[in-house]
Amino acid sequence: MPEIIPNWHPIFVHFTVALLSLAVGFHIICHFLSEGKLKQQFNILARWDLWLGTGFGIITAIAGWFAYNSVAHDAPSHVAMTDHRNWALVTVGLFIILAGWSLWSERQRRLPSKLFLAGLVIAGVLLASTAWHGAEGVYRYGLGVMSLPQAEGEDHAHNHEALQSQTEIQGQIKPEQSENKSIDHATENHDSHQH
């Protein structure tokens, strides 16, 4: 595996979230469509997204288990990682049940029931929560990230929002008062952001 990717979980998780989100959305849309060719096409899309997404979900959960046991972490990030793992196990479990139900319904030539649709909506909410907790682990706690950028040097230890506010304040000063300062400040900012 390339050194820059510490584990396979981030590769598979995007397929899982995308396919299962589409499965939920297409099933909901299909429920409201009138009988016809369009409904049949959406039904096919919904089923295949559910089946493929669940397959990727199983692979993602396995890769996530290895990541959980191998990614460097501290106490706060361990809590976040465990929370994400618990949400993921429940979510994948529910999607496995729903995919099995969908396969059985397809073999029996039955359309999805309202109970099945309700289960999908619940699974979709769980999926969103699982994804949120996973993103929080990466973006809040730096899990699985090889390095974080450091504010280095005089010109890079600043807050971009503060610079924007400062620029807006300077725009409110009379032009004759700030003409020279604005030119100097713009030149400094231009020079400091060349990498």
SESEKOL-253510 format. One record per residue (C-alpha): residue in one letter; x, y, z. Coordinates in steps of 0.2 Angstrom, whole numbers. Each point is the difference from the previous one (the first is absolute). Layout:
# SESEKOL-253510
ATOM:resn:c1:c2:c3
ATOM:a:X:Y:Z $
...
This chain:
# SESEKOL-253510
ATOM:resn:c1:c2:c3
ATOM:m:0:0:0 $
ATOM:p:7:17:-4 $
ATOM:e:8:8:16 $
ATOM:i:-11:16:-1 $
ATOM:i:-16:-11:3 $
ATOM:p:1:-7:18 $
ATOM:n:-15:-12:-3 $
ATOM:w:-13:-5:-13 $
ATOM:h:-15:7:9 $
ATOM:p:-1:17:-7 $
ATOM:i:1:-7:-18 $
ATOM:f:-16:-11:2 $
ATOM:v:-10:11:12 $
ATOM:h:-4:12:-14 $
ATOM:f:-8:-13:-11 $
ATOM:t:-10:-7:14 $
ATOM:v:-7:17:5 $
ATOM:a:-4:5:-18 $
ATOM:l:-8:-16:-5 $
ATOM:l:-10:-2:15 $
ATOM:s:-6:18:0 $
ATOM:l:-5:-2:-18 $
ATOM:a:-9:-16:5 $
ATOM:v:-10:9:13 $
ATOM:g:-4:14:-11 $
ATOM:f:-5:-10:-15 $
ATOM:h:-11:-11:10 $
ATOM:i:-9:15:7 $
ATOM:i:-2:8:-17 $
ATOM:c:-6:-17:-7 $
ATOM:h:-14:-1:13 $
ATOM:f:-8:16:-6 $
ATOM:l:1:-3:-18 $
ATOM:s:-15:-7:-10 $
ATOM:e:2:-17:-8 $
ATOM:g:9:0:-16 $
ATOM:k:18:-1:-8 $
ATOM:l:7:14:10 $
ATOM:k:-5:-9:16 $
ATOM:q:7:-16:-6 $
ATOM:q:17:8:-4 $
ATOM:f:1:9:17 $
ATOM:n:-5:-16:9 $
ATOM:i:15:-9:-9 $
ATOM:l:12:14:5 $
ATOM:a:-6:0:18 $
ATOM:r:2:-19:1 $
ATOM:w:17:-1:-8 $
ATOM:d:6:15:11 $
ATOM:l:-6:-9:15 $
ATOM:w:9:-16:-4 $
ATOM:l:16:7:-6 $
ATOM:g:0:13:14 $
ATOM:t:-2:-14:13 $
ATOM:g:14:-10:-8 $
ATOM:f:11:15:1 $
ATOM:g:-6:3:18 $
ATOM:i:6:-17:6 $
ATOM:i:17:3:-8 $
ATOM:t:0:18:8 $
ATOM:a:-4:-7:17 $
ATOM:i:14:-13:-1 $
ATOM:a:12:13:-6 $
ATOM:g:-6:11:14 $
ATOM:w:3:-14:13 $
ATOM:f:18:-1:-5 $
ATOM:a:1:19:0 $
ATOM:y:-7:1:18 $
ATOM:n:13:-12:6 $
ATOM:s:15:8:-9 $
ATOM:v:-2:19:-1 $
ATOM:a:10:10:12 $
ATOM:h:-12:9:12 $
ATOM:d:-1:8:17 $
ATOM:a:-14:-2:14 $
ATOM:p:-12:13:-8 $
ATOM:s:2:-6:-17 $
ATOM:h:-2:-18:6 $
ATOM:v:-18:5:7 $
ATOM:a:-4:8:-17 $
ATOM:m:6:-16:-9 $
ATOM:t:-9:-12:11 $
ATOM:d:-16:11:-3 $
ATOM:h:2:-1:-19 $
ATOM:r:3:-19:1 $
ATOM:n:-16:-3:10 $
ATOM:w:-11:11:-12 $
ATOM:a:8:-9:-15 $
ATOM:l:-3:-18:7 $
ATOM:v:-19:4:3 $
ATOM:t:-1:9:-17 $
ATOM:v:8:-14:-10 $
ATOM:g:-10:-13:9 $
ATOM:l:-16:8:-4 $
ATOM:f:5:3:-19 $
ATOM:i:4:-19:-1 $
ATOM:i:-17:-4:7 $
ATOM:l:-8:12:-13 $
ATOM:a:10:-7:-14 $
ATOM:g:-5:-18:4 $
ATOM:w:-18:6:1 $
ATOM:s:2:9:-17 $
ATOM:l:7:-16:-8 $
ATOM:w:-14:-11:7 $
ATOM:s:-13:13:-6 $
ATOM:e:8:0:-17 $
ATOM:r:0:-19:-1 $
ATOM:q:-19:0:5 $
ATOM:r:-3:14:-13 $
ATOM:r:-7:11:14 $
ATOM:l:2:19:1 $
ATOM:p:8:7:15 $
ATOM:s:-12:2:15 $
ATOM:k:-3:16:10 $
ATOM:l:8:-9:15 $
ATOM:f:16:-3:-11 $
ATOM:l:0:18:-5 $
ATOM:a:-1:6:18 $
ATOM:g:14:-12:4 $
ATOM:l:10:8:-14 $
ATOM:v:-3:18:6 $
ATOM:i:6:-5:17 $
ATOM:a:15:-8:-7 $
ATOM:g:3:16:-10 $
ATOM:v:0:10:16 $
ATOM:l:12:-12:8 $
ATOM:l:11:1:-15 $
ATOM:a:1:19:1 $
ATOM:s:4:-1:18 $
ATOM:t:13:-13:-3 $
ATOM:a:8:11:-13 $
ATOM:w:-1:15:11 $
ATOM:h:9:-9:14 $
ATOM:g:13:-7:-12 $
ATOM:a:4:18:-7 $
ATOM:e:1:6:17 $
ATOM:g:13:-12:4 $
ATOM:v:11:5:-14 $
ATOM:y:-3:19:0 $
ATOM:r:-2:3:18 $
ATOM:y:12:-13:7 $
ATOM:g:12:-3:-15 $
ATOM:l:-3:-18:0 $
ATOM:g:9:-9:-14 $
ATOM:v:9:16:-6 $
ATOM:m:18:-2:-2 $
ATOM:s:4:19:4 $
ATOM:l:-9:16:3 $
ATOM:p:6:17:-7 $
ATOM:q:10:10:13 $
ATOM:a:-1:19:0 $
ATOM:e:18:4:-5 $
ATOM:g:8:16:-3 $
ATOM:e:-5:18:4 $
ATOM:d:-12:1:-15 $
ATOM:h:-9:-16:3 $
ATOM:a:-5:1:18 $
ATOM:h:-16:10:-4 $
ATOM:n:-18:-2:0 $
ATOM:h:-8:2:-18 $
ATOM:e:-16:7:7 $
ATOM:a:9:13:10 $
ATOM:l:9:6:-15 $
ATOM:q:-16:1:-9 $
ATOM:s:-8:11:14 $
ATOM:q:16:11:0 $
ATOM:t:-2:2:-19 $
ATOM:e:-18:5:2 $
ATOM:i:4:13:14 $
ATOM:q:14:7:-11 $
ATOM:g:-13:2:-14 $
ATOM:q:-11:11:12 $
ATOM:i:15:13:2 $
ATOM:k:1:15:-11 $
ATOM:p:9:-4:-16 $
ATOM:e:13:14:2 $
ATOM:q:4:-7:18 $
ATOM:s:4:-18:-5 $
ATOM:e:6:2:-18 $
ATOM:n:18:-4:4 $
ATOM:k:-4:-13:14 $
ATOM:s:-12:-10:-11 $
ATOM:i:13:-1:-14 $
ATOM:d:13:-6:13 $
ATOM:h:-12:-12:8 $
ATOM:a:-5:-8:-17 $
ATOM:t:18:-2:-5 $
ATOM:e:4:-9:17 $
ATOM:n:-15:-11:-1 $
ATOM:h:4:-5:-18 $
ATOM:d:18:-4:5 $
ATOM:s:-4:-10:15 $
ATOM:h:-12:-12:-9 $
ATOM:q:13:-5:-14 $
ATOM:h:5:-18:5 $
